[in-house]
């Protein structure tokens, strides 16, 4: 085994030595040919030198086909060739002869000088340089001839040696050919893979291009959605604000004034509630279409939200703006046909014209104030903003602020007006009436501050205070007396009403059947399950329910049968004329008869004369209240034990009359 391994190792050594020998011989032969290659390089250098000289001469003569850049290119090539003469065998060849060394130095000097001055040389400078170069022409030619002659002698010997190596390299060449074939096959395979990858890349590029287009389209859609209303397609509040800011900047810089037309639809909520949101949406689209038809070129019609629209324009006078607003009102008020239904709605328009207000919020607030002013007159009105509207708004806000503080400042007080039995004139209860005594405004009527309290959401707090105060006071009265408390429609619709009433009765200790809650007929407009459920729950507690101001609202006889009322209160407007007008007497008689038939107590309010008292007594009205019976007075001035049996003893009621109230405070 060792001998076998030794033979293998010897073979490897011999083969290695032979390979080294062949390599050495080939290197020797190549060195001989290198001289020939060197002579070729010298010849090429001379050739490039001649080309440079020729192109430089053409450039000096101003020929059109030669420019400075081409000369620079030839110069750079020649400098590169010069560097080859300074390296390797060529350097040795040059250094062997002093004339060659001198020639190389002169050539270097000429080329370096030309390289430095080429960009600044004029025609004369170029000619001087050409003369310097011409001096070297013969030396350069001689250098090339010498290199060739020297190499020719070496070629024959080198060829003989190369023939011997040819056979050796033939096999190597065959192997290389086979390797080349394999390499070609691999390259073809590689190209095939690259083609496949290229196709996939092209498909991916197409997909990316398509996705990019879709993304751009989606971005446009998103931008459109962000600035337009989805239902009507009109610009929304965001675009409205941007356009208004631009118009105000134009107006500030001396351009036309900006004008806002602000409107909302009267009765739109009823359409939505009665006919459904689909019809409501169709109506909004129809309104948007009409507004667009009315607008002029350059105007912007916007839907700000809900049923609120706006039109932005410019350059209108106050009269022109008002006329356009009237045209909008007339156009919107025309009947609509939506889902095979004819719908009629109205609108009001508020107009604001920019004067010196560069602030968008301020100008929009002016338009809103003008719209509020128009709506105060009713449907179908248009108003242009005036400065006094701002003053009225300030007064309104001041009034609201005072009302919010009235409860904490102790400015609110309950007065009580007696209710008596018509037959016996015996007091059966009192109605609690809220009074506001402001230190500056004086006595503010409930008809003024109750609607404000409803609008600002204070009615729930006031209503709870009134109910709690009245129940605490009534708990100290004789058990035969009841207390009647008015409920605002807004307060009645609160889901916390039942809990508030239960908590108040528990806190005061008042028997529920001594509490009477009065609601107006407007509550019956919402004839829904919640209304009926609230009334039913109040009845279940033992509380009496009275319908206040019967006959002045929207109630019907069917409503009296549908809801569990205990008492009907005949409005004072009928009592006032009951002695002078037959129709008023007939209405009072009819209501009293209906109440008796349904088992409900009837009470007439506003009794001020004995004749009125006699009339309601004649038709069978069970209870009355009014100034004839007693004025509203604070709880401290009530005198419960006193009773009246006839008119002659009415003087005994003086204890119920508040002198301050009679003089103007009551």
Secondary structure as UniProt FT lines:
FT   HELIX           2..61
FT   TURN            64..65
FT   HELIX           68..85
FT   HELIX           88..95
FT   HELIX           98..117
FT   TURN            118..120
FT   HELIX           123..134
FT   TURN            135..136
FT   HELIX           137..227
FT   TURN            230..232
FT   HELIX           237..252
FT   TURN            253..254
FT   STRAND          258..266
FT   HELIX           268..275
FT   HELIX           277..294
FT   TURN            297..298
FT   STRAND          300..305
FT   TURN            306..307
FT   STRAND          308..314
FT   HELIX           318..333
FT   STRAND          336..338
FT   TURN            339..340
FT   STRAND          341..343
FT   STRAND          346..353
FT   HELIX           360..377
FT   TURN            379..380
FT   STRAND          382..384
FT   HELIX           387..406
FT   TURN            407..410
FT   STRAND          412..421
FT   TURN            422..424
FT   STRAND          427..438
FT   TURN            439..441
FT   STRAND          442..444
FT   HELIX           446..455
FT   TURN            456..457
FT   HELIX           459..474
FT   TURN            475..476
FT   TURN            479..480
FT   STRAND          482..487
FT   HELIX           489..492
FT   TURN            495..496
FT   HELIX           497..508
FT   HELIX           512..514
FT   STRAND          515..520
FT   HELIX           521..525
FT   HELIX           529..540
FT   TURN            541..542
FT   STRAND          544..550
FT   HELIX           557..562
FT   STRAND          567..570
FT   HELIX           572..576
FT   TURN            577..580
FT   HELIX           582..597
FT   TURN            598..599
FT   STRAND          601..605
FT   HELIX           610..618
FT   TURN            619..620
FT   STRAND          623..625
FT   TURN            627..629
FT   STRAND          633..634
FT   HELIX           635..637
FT   TURN            640..641
FT   HELIX           647..656
FT   HELIX           659..660
FT   HELIX           661..665
//
